């Protein structure tokens, strides 16, 4: 029987995986999978925790995000608005995500 709790397996079936790490000048939140209605609350929790920290920079790594729906996009925009310049996005490698951000005009806003 294949493993059911392996992070690689979970990311493959689309469920969002969130990992955080911190170095001297940034807290990085790394996402893998799909950012949608079913996972946006988990991301919000991670971002709010990062905002409460004393780190000067919060990096949201979307490199392994394959899909974002309107609720996920809204969460990214809200976090950027609240950030006072602390919030940065590492772009997704997914053509679908890149296209969504370009079509909605949010690429430049999130940079």
N, C-alpha and C positions, 0 to 999 in steps of 0.2 A: 504494500500500500504506500503511495507517495506521501511525503510529509505534508502536514496541513498548516504548520506554524512557521515554516521557513519564510523569511522576509522576501526572498527572490520569488517564491511561489505566489505570495500574496500580491506583490507588485505586478506579476505577470497577469493575474486575473483582474487587475484594475483597481483593487482596493488601495487607497492612499496609505503610504508608509511615511512617517515623519521621524527624522532623527535630528537632534540638536548637538552642536559642539561649540566650544568657545576657545578663543585664543586671546592674546593680549589686547587686541583692539576690535574684535568683532564676535558676535554670536551668530552662528550660521544655522539656519533651519533648512534641512535638506528634505525635499519631497520626491517621492517616487510613486507613480501610478496616476490615478484620475482624481482631479479636484472637482468635486461636484456636490450636489445637495447632501448626499449621504456622508460626506467627509469634511464639509466646510467648518463645522463646529470644532472638530479636532484641530484644524489649522488655526482657527480663531483663538483657541486656548493656548496654543504654542506661541502665537504672536503676542498675545497679551502678557504672557509670562516673560517673554523677551523684552517687551516694553518696560516692564517693572524692574528689569535688571539695570545695572549701572554701566553696561557696555555702551561705548560711543557709537557703535554701528551694528545694525541688524541686517544680515544678508539672507535673503530668501532664494534658495537654490532650486530653480525649476527645471534644471537640465534633464531630469528623468521623468518629468510630468508629461503624460501622453495626451491628456484631455482636460479642458477646463470648461465648465458651463457658466451660465450667467451668475449663479450664486458664488462660485469660486472667483470669478472676475470682480464681482462687487466686493468681496472680502479683501482682495489684493488692493483695490483702489481705496477702500476705507483705511486699511493699514498704512498705505502711503500717505494719505491725507493727515492721519494722526501723528506721523513719525517725526515731524520737525527736522527733516533732513537726515535722520538716522537710518532710514529704510532703503535698501538696495536690492535689486533683483538680478539674479544670474539667469539668463534666458534659457528657455526650453530648447531641446534639440528636436522636438516634435514639430513637423510641418503644420499639423492641425492647430497646435497652440500658437505658433508664430503667426499663422494666418489669422486666427481669431483676434489676436492683439493688433495686428495691422488693420484688419477690417473695421474694428471698433475704435481705431485711433488712440488706443491706449499704450502702444509701444513706448512712445515718447514720455508719456505721463509716468510710467512705471520705471523709467531709467533713472 
